[in-house]
Amino acid sequence: MNLVIIKYNAGNIQSVLYALERIGLEAKVTDDVEQISSADKVIFPGVGEASSAMRYLKNRKLDEVIKHLEQPVLGICLGMQLMCRFSEEHNVSCLHIFDEDVKLFRKKEQDQANDIKIPQMGWNNIYGLKTELFHAVPEGSYTYFVHSYYAASGAHTIATTDYIIPYSSALHKDNFYGVQFHPEKSADTGERILKNFIERCH
């Protein structure tokens, strides 16, 4: 298995590598166009800020490379958000792979007095699970989130989470998959999802 993690100014690459090691997999971290294009599977992780990340990708022509990949691609957290159409985080146009837009969590009036915080940080459950990415993952499983922005629900939603509003905790279109949560920090459930991406997603 030739597994590649896209290298760009994102913060969680090392933890993704460790998670893959725990399930017996090695991955190459690279921003080399040829190595990314020839990989069997590609992981596009990310912790950071959307506009600077998009600028980095464009400067290295990685935006066009990612959009035209034909092998399975898994975006994680910011990686998934960058695969959407647009992000309110500094109002940046993204990769237009998924038709959903990325928006900032905004507290509703009834939330002001309670303990809801932005960013969402911690464990929350996922439901409405679809596709082979969630094979053998029980409905309502808990995964680990850290984010202030979310992808709206839409035609490509394959998992939903409630935090202030229901939103897309996973997306799928063609060979592209994305998860808002961090599978590398989501214990057994996260390991199952990573295994499913490697073994079952085509």
Steps between C-alpha positions, in 0.01 A plus 500: 500500500649830386339737749578873487423784744498840332757728658395863541480750784270283710547399860388140550715301257708334773196378692355354178828316440490356853139387454590323176796332671263367767303314231817375330527750215777728380442817304724738309464871582560705186404806298651347186241505221623175344499307827151625589361422156643147492389400853243225555322708763544858621432657840452878511516597870497842656488715809533868434340791315324470164628803307870448577462127426339572161773752421766237574324242282463744210862616520612140453228415244370236744145636473474380139673171581257416781189587296603264221604198706319182395604271788319508840575818697415556869486857630523545877374809689638805311582263214130419463402867527746595225332243274174698529389790281564799726605575859387791714843485666635817336250445215713275284407302189602138553542192279134464387502119533199493733213743437461585868620830651697529825352736760590633844306360794273774636325468834124527494328715763403195704866391505631822653418404856619140487838335472533477121846617397662580166714325388337164554773306677456142614292191434171502312301235320452437130181366348331447163810302399530407131758343265776247560695760699274413794487123453455336843491840674193507729246778456559768763871420546709768668787675321730786597444853366690830516350768273330837481381459140275232356382372162129547446284194439431424136495244222845366589441451875575143616507567877337765716586648840301740717677798654288816507354369171521170308793514256709272278751303703590305183465555127539280192504564126647255247850408626509781757416450868523752782457488878473802729607302806850366565508123443860498620373617844175302504618174661359173360233674291762715330722201431205314344426799273864525389506124431177529301648777288807288426325167451151576369480843334552508124 
